[in-house]
């Protein structure tokens, strides 16, 4: 659990340092088409922390007989983020994540708990261990994505170097 | 220039927040084979800031007639990082980058300067503008890479979710 929490608790700070105060050219643009900007991704992370990860973990550990997870809405941020600045979203994510870390610690998850299971709408039976590992990889995935989306804003500006920069392909 | 410096100056802080104090399982492991760990990447970034980006920019802006860049050693970190802790490398990167930002600002680069050129060992003639844009994309590329390398440490742990996590493929 220690190795999981040490990642989860730093994600909001990493994102604040990476994004807060940047010119909107870096944070409002996406990779083209239906892809997401950094701004969109922060809204998605907030929605996950509000409705998904910890809620599912608590369901697995609860006395409920019914362990079926609610499907996750991957597009909720387009409604929820409306009218908010990026700074507001970054602060909101920090707040909900900090609260979730406190809740997560208070669950005092044991090795035995990690093997307990819930039912995922697509995959069927999954363990608490798999859920928590996925939460972390999901964070890292979106940090990686945000850096890539930002890099792509300079796709033309780098000129011939594009050949050495796999991230732009 | 403003949009470039605002990225360059925050990279060391983002990396300190992402990596400092983490368990070595996250920072010393790579993606397998000859790939790089987070630790290796920080050494690579230090070497670039010591010998490459700003040195090339200064050469372009200098009165030298000979504008040929020195080739960059992409493996120097395996020698230079020896015996150093990750914390030492992160601090060293912060120090050299902060110094480079001061030097970069002191160059007072104009729009006209951005069109000045140097000679890259592979690409031939490149502009100062392309060089500086590449410096930024290079930072973002390695932030993205580090998040990916860390994510891959949980490739098995996520179980069936691997299907939804493109970063693990």
Interface residues (C-beta under 8 A of the other chain):
Chain A: X2 X3 X6 X7 X10 X13 X14 X17 X18 X21 X22 X23 X25 X26 X120 X123 X124 X126 X127 X129 X130 X133 X134 X136 X137 X138 X140 X141 X143 X144 X145 X147 X148 X150 X151 X154 X157 X158 X159 X160 X161 X163 X165 X166 X167 X168
Chain B: X2 X3 X6 X7 X10 X13 X14 X17 X18 X21 X22 X23 X25 X26 X120 X123 X124 X126 X127 X129 X130 X133 X134 X136 X137 X138 X140 X141 X143 X144 X145 X147 X148 X150 X151 X154 X157 X158 X159 X160 X161 X163 X165 X166 X167 X168
